[in-house]
Amino acid sequence: MNIVDVEAIPFRIPLKHPFKIALGTLTHSNHVLVRMTSDSGHVGWGECTTFHSVYGYDQKSLYDVLTRYLIPAVMGCDSRDPGELHRKMDLAIPFNLMAKCGIDLAAWDLIGKAQNLPVHRLFRETGEADTMGLEKPADRKWDGDIPVTAAVGIDSPAHTAQMARQLVEAGFQTLKVKIGLDPEADLARVRKVREVIGDQIRLRVDANQGYDRTSALAVLEKMEPLGLEWIEQPLQDWDIDGHAMLAARLKTPVALDESVYTIHDAMAAIERKAADVVNLKLPRCGGIYRTRKIAKYCREQAVPCFLGGCIETTPGTAAQAHFYRSTPNVVSAAEMEGPACYVDDVACPPIRIVNGRMKIPEGPGFGVELDLEKIEHYRVRY
Ligand SMILES: [Mg+2]
């Protein structure tokens, strides 16, 4: 199953509403689809994403890294060996995990299709995981579909509360409120949200690195009585000691996102007691192969993980769903609301979130059919 063709396809679909976080505002997808073909005739698709003000590169950078370095590096390789694909990609260019995610996901989709198995079953029912040096996870407790978190961007208290109310009415049981621009205003918004959604809805907050140590401690101590599931990335990504200080001082768990790209980042954070919970994102961590290694390490350290997202459209969201299903220590609701955030999608049919929950696409690979006409319509040419 050697790789004979790989194409990178940037596409741009508008969001229904601009999404404002402490580091910037997103108005459309900055994603690149990777289409991978093997000599067996199977085709796999991967979606990679970015948000330049968070991750340091934009859509054109993703496309350039894929076309100039990563695609040439994996041409001719055996698609059934993701570890070898990552080794080849790392030799071609370090870092750039979000671009590597596109190749990784396309390869997993292709492996699943070639074996006629959904990707989550590759891990749970075959020896595929063992051959990669990863454990074969026991079947996790499973009640059929995945609870999804909905995120609320930074806005006025009244609008934030209105959004939160609508999301709860739509069936979401977990909300994530973005904070990090102005501590006092953040406190007022989170208070308002808790007031309108009541005590039964899980509420997490994410500062996207927006605070310094002093402002974080002051405002988060006041926020704790609101009953938060966890507090995500209050400080800058490099400030592991600052996060350790907050984790020691606060009763609410501290979650790390932008501080954890690699397993070595996770090791450093957990050894220094800076992370009570780790946010796993397939794009940020470089795809399923690498993210599973981080999850496995966290499991050995008894640190729970949750599945974060980068507002993926359907192909990337399907990959998240398969990862969620096959990773035992992923807890709580997953941040997989991406397909509901855009005015359109590149898959037919797109994934639907019903009552705040999502069914895993159960076809071979990630179980998603791509819509080639839509892809052409939303394609960006560089
Ligand atoms: Mg985050």
Residues whose N, C-alpha, C, O or C-beta is under 5 A from the ligand:
A	BS01	MG	D206 E232 D257
